[in-house]
Amino acid sequence: MAKLVAPIVEDDAKSQPAEVVPQAVKTRPAPVRRAAPTSRPRPGELICGDCGEGNAPTRKFCRRCGNSLAEAEVVKIRWWRRIRFRRKPRVLAAGTRPARPGDSKKRRAFQSTLQRARALVGAMLLVFGLLAGFYPPLRTLVTQQVGNVKQKVRGAADTALTAIRPVSVQGTKGPANNPPKAAFDTFKNTSWITAWNEKKPPNLVVQLDHPVALRKAVILTGDAKNFAGHSRPSVVEFTYSNEKSDLIQLKDIPGPQEIALRNAVGVSKITVKVLSVYPAPDAKTIALTEIELFGIG
Ligand SMILES: [Zn+2]
């Protein structure tokens, strides 16, 4: 029976490694440890699975530790980050530095303060918005303030308008003291009074000395001294020399009513027709104190 035995080594020297030239001590590469990325990983970048560094999506190997990025995760932005306005990464021209070495620290401190301030303002606006949305008194206040600003803007636009004075006023006649032109004489104590006839609507024909763009009319209905004594116009039609018209619905109030005119561009003649009235009980007459015209031109 054969026995399995190890061969007897005669020469011990044969099993020893050959001599080598002395070499520098090899240092073992430091094991890769996860560390904070050197910059905030931006959306789309690849996060190294070994060290945590953010890498441009085109890279195959980590720029810090050299490991493969084949299975690296892509950076996603959280929804609340997406809401915030984020500054685009600054691209520097060749040969320029992000900052001078002397002020880089100060600048960085300033920028982080700025960033924090922006975040705070954003949060405050959000909270205010929610409060304003859900808390009715605050909501009313906000609406009012917005309205005030709007009105101021409109007011500024109004100051650009000038009063447009007609050169002649004709129309349906009435008592001698209340002619058609009384409606355009700028006096609040004189009024145009005429007979009311629904089938033959009373009118005023207003001539201007040159074409203008009318924007606004301020109308005072009724007779200033006797508001209830005559019927008051309720629907009035302005027909212009440009063949367009504005239909105006008036309220039954003694004060001035401001009406926007939308179709009166390039107008030199206006026909005002009273189409219906708020009837006075015992009167067959209508009264209109004043029509003031405002526009450009
Ligand atoms: Zn890495």
Boltz pocket constraint, residues with backbone or C-beta under 6 A from the ligand:
constraints:
  - pocket:
      binder: B
      contacts: [[A, 48], [A, 49], [A, 50], [A, 51], [A, 52], [A, 53], [A, 62], [A, 63], [A, 64], [A, 65], [A, 66], [A, 67]]
      max_distance: 6.0
